[in-house]
Amino acid sequence: MSEVLAGREELIFQTENGSLSQSDTTERFQLAFHQEELSFRVCELITFKRKLQAIDLPAMLMSENQDVEVLHMPHCDRLFVLTIQNILELKELLAGAFTMLELNSVIHRQLVRRPL
Amino acid sequence: MKDILRRHSVLKEEIVNAINKQIKMEAQSSAAYLAMAAWCDTRGYDNCAAHFFKQSDEERKHQMKFFRYLTDMECDAISPSIGESQHEFASLRSVFETALEAEIAVTDSIHDMVRVCRKEGDIATEEFLRWFVQEQIEEEFVARRTLELFDVLGEDKIALGMIEERVLSIEYSAEG
């Protein structure tokens, strides 16, 4: 969690094909997934997570012709064309990353901000 | 490592989802009251129409209060899409019965939100909801009292005229 990357970017969570890191300088998150690299503000990352969660995976699996889902993220003017495999990987990545971010919040509340 | 999540997103996801659900419910209520107002207005129940126009405005204000709370907390507030409202009613009484049922549903939903806040330990949002809990006591009282007029006065033309006369004067007073 505290592995220091280039500059002041810190790795939050990593899976086989992706990682999420945070920059304390810009207060933004950096998502690396396969060959893509994208920057998010907090609210954009939460929106991205919500859009991913809203994808109806059983419907995709049952469908005969729908094997990709297209997600639009206006903040970076990008379209994500995601396969079922991509969706599962991203869900795993974001679930792990948000667990780590919440843990960081608990640490700050209990140890950093705690009055002496 | 900075706590960016806490700095820029004050509320937990469960709380944001519950508030967005409530924003949609308030918007739906506002639209439903508008349909009730239209029904009353076209049938000559001017005061009942005025009552429902006022209720519609209040629901819209509630919606905006929740909406602004989310934006103030740097959370995603979702402008809701709403479904079709009920435009046909069998009688004036059934309009008020529908209104009371809607208010009870809103009360239940607000109470559910308070429970979510307690579960998540969100003291600030629970405190914010206190106003809505009180407001619903008032809203339900007015809806119930109006409906009781039908029990007391009946539903003939004279009774409906008396209800029309009294509907705007029903107010809740916590002192009794």
Chai-1 contact restraints between the chains, C-beta under 6 A:
chainA,res_idxA,chainB,res_idxB,connection_type,confidence,min_distance_angstrom,max_distance_angstrom,comment,restraint_id
A,E10,B,M1,contact,1.0,0.0,6.0,A-B,restraint_1
A,Q22,B,I4,contact,1.0,0.0,6.0,A-B,restraint_2
A,D24,B,K2,contact,1.0,0.0,6.0,A-B,restraint_3
A,E27,B,I4,contact,1.0,0.0,6.0,A-B,restraint_4
A,V42,B,I4,contact,1.0,0.0,6.0,A-B,restraint_5
A,V42,B,H8,contact,1.0,0.0,6.0,A-B,restraint_6
A,V42,B,S9,contact,1.0,0.0,6.0,A-B,restraint_7
A,C43,B,D76,contact,1.0,0.0,6.0,A-B,restraint_8
A,T47,B,D76,contact,1.0,0.0,6.0,A-B,restraint_9
A,L101,B,L5,contact,1.0,0.0,6.0,A-B,restraint_10
A,N104,B,D3,contact,1.0,0.0,6.0,A-B,restraint_11
A,S105,B,D3,contact,1.0,0.0,6.0,A-B,restraint_12
A,S105,B,L5,contact,1.0,0.0,6.0,A-B,restraint_13
A,S105,B,R6,contact,1.0,0.0,6.0,A-B,restraint_14
A,H108,B,D3,contact,1.0,0.0,6.0,A-B,restraint_15
